[in-house]
Amino acid sequence: MSRVLIVGAGLTGSLCACLLRREMQNKVKIVVWDKSRGAGGRMSTSRSPSNAACTADLGAQYITATPFYAQIHQSFYEELLSHGILKPLVAPVEGMIKKDDLRDFVTPKGVSSIVKHYLRESGAEVLFEHCVTHIHQKGAGWEVRRTGGAAEEFDAVVLTMPVPQILQLQGDVCSREYSLRTPPKCCPGSSLRDPAHCRHRPYSCTLLLAHSDF
C-alpha cells in the first residue's frame, strides 16, 4: 500500500486528502502533518476556554461563490450544504461587497468546520505539532524529517503550506523543477473568494513530490 504524506491541515490539505481517498479508496495510506495545534490553517476558528459555544473565525468570515465557480464546484457546495456545514448568508456583514450574481454562505460551527469535514471524510491519520524541516529523495520515495522526530519514508509528499515555508525546507525540494498551483487565498477579515476575484496574490501552493509511476 502506498503511503502519502500531506503537509498542511488547511483547506487545500484537507480537500486533497479527501479527494485522494475517494479516488484511491483503500489503496493508499494517507497521513496529514501540521505544525499547528489544530486544523484550519487560514480557515481556523478560535474557541473560548470557558465556553466552547463561543467562537471567533480568525480567517474568512463568510464564503463567496461566483457564478463560474458555483457551477464548476457545485458538488462541493451541495455536499457542505447537505451536512449543515454551510448555510446561506441572510444578513449583511460590515464591509462586504454585495452583488446580485454572488452567493454568500456562512459556517454555523466556524469556518474550520469545512476543513474538519474533509479530514473526517479522508480517514487520514492527522498529526498536529509536526513541523517538517527536511525532505530528501530516497530511491523512488521521500524521506521526511520533522522537528523533534525521527525520519519517516513516504511514496509521495504533497506540500500545501505557504511558499516561504516551502523555500525554508532543507533537502531536495528547492533544487528540483516543479510547477506551483495557487489556490484561493483567505483574506483576513474578508471573504474566502475564488482566485480570480481575490484582492491579493496568494502565497500558497500545492506541490506534489512523487515518483512518475505513483
Steps between C-alpha positions, in 0.01 A plus 500: 500500500635841402562746782429867430587795723304825470667791676246755615158448659334802342236508228735386222653218702170371635325507162801334338482220758126458447520488120797263514303264722195509274715432196733237645266344759705263718800484268683777684594591856448874549687692770452872569753705695450856621731713711208659687298357788183463296352486152398799294808689383371832369149375567545452873237552769585603856289385793467652846664279768205567732220455244546269201189650337673840479706502179679748277617436145858621456494479121203535268175618656293374211534308173428658162420299187520671163268367226788325322636322806154431638439299185826308467519436877130431539555156652719644777246765594216247493693263726581768756143634495352151545717443809402836650859624482403784268184708519391794282597839639175686573636810675770738373849504650658839561732591215385227262448568130153381404428416136192333357697230319696388807386238751620540858510232768587479869622211716286458815766289671791719395693520175737224613204259488551481122857380548402256773226354282741416220753355745233272645393393152861419409553257787855632516732472797523864607791604720543850639815678626694325224726759336681373190865609472664274238384306195745274315437277201575140591471258209147523362373658821564787739654520846340770713640641823321714753592695809560264791410184309659214313512492119209327325467376142210564263425409139372851430494834680254783441603841632215748550660759726592858397784532249739672748472195726571264210811701412629456855498121473836327488575217260398429144183708464630838386766346276242330277283636220130510571192707431300690759121517503351786697168426674262758647647726768316569822514875551481573877186687591344444160350230284669186376472582133576314182853559364402738221320726746748497788631844590853377569731256326508174694817374658386140525553218256450131452821311431497125431817297545452153359658236279370504144338157551305603810 
